[in-house]
Amino acid sequence: MRAACTRAKTEPWTITVRTQVYYEALQAARHHQTTAAFKAQYATRAGIESTLSRYMGLAKTHLQHILIAVGINLKRVMAWYAHPQPTKPYISPFAALVSSG
């Protein structure tokens, strides 16, 4: 019957018993989440959070970072390709002081 109770392969099934104060705070928070004011405030937050993806695990997060970097670089290349502008070589502030003195 383990498969009907938990998805854990080896860990035991646990029951959490909370203190009265914690339980009441949790119930109050759940009740607040049903109010119209909370739903209006959360609608704005949900719009922002939907643009963020949440990957679990280091490998998936690393892949996400690589894909974001590739996307940013492609956007930069396309912007440069559409409007190429000559770039001046970078001169550090120290090098500018040395050459002017």
Secondary structure, DSSP 4 states (H G I P E B T S, - for coil): -HHHH-S-SSSPP------HHHHHHHHHHHHHTTSHHHHHHHHHHHHHHTTS----SHHHHHHHHHHHHHHHHHHHHHHHHHS----PPP--HHHHHHHH-
